[in-house]
Amino acid sequence: MLVQNWIAKGRKRSEIHLASYEDFAAVMGGILDAAGIEGFLANLAAFRASAKIEASDDSEFMQALVKQKAPGDDFSTDDAHGILFDPVGRLLFPTLNIKEDDKAAQVRILGMRLGNHVGRVFKLTVNKKETEVRFERAGKKDHSTRWRFVVPPAA
């Protein structure tokens, strides 16, 4: 019944993204949205925020972003693309694993990858000082998701 309802309403996919399960989250979220069931993956940001500070591969490209976009400054996925790709469209950070040649496809996938980092805390260098920063969604502007880094209040 839930799936039939979703099909009858046009198979609208959810905007919820989950790393490695992007299609599942988009379809399942769409099915639940069509049925009026709220809260699918609603605790994901809280779970990620409670997880330990992120390290390894992701910190390298997040460091490149925070170097150009200071904590508190909103930026778009297109802005991030300009930082993480060279002028001819080559990815500077292979850990992002974006292989498309088309800029629009690169930006779309980059947006999903950035969404997977919402709520995570990274130890990055800000103003020559190692600082814990949390990555967040900063709303939308002109139909484009905005992002920002935030320095969490001291405990």
Protein Blocks (a to p, Z undefined) as FASTA:
>chain_A
ZZmmmmmnoopacfbdcehilmmmmmmmmmmmmnopghihklmmmmmmmpccdehjllmm
mmmmmmmmcghiacdfklmmmmmpcfkopafblknopabfblklmmmmmmmmmmmmgoia
cdddeehiacddddddebjeehiacddddddddZZ
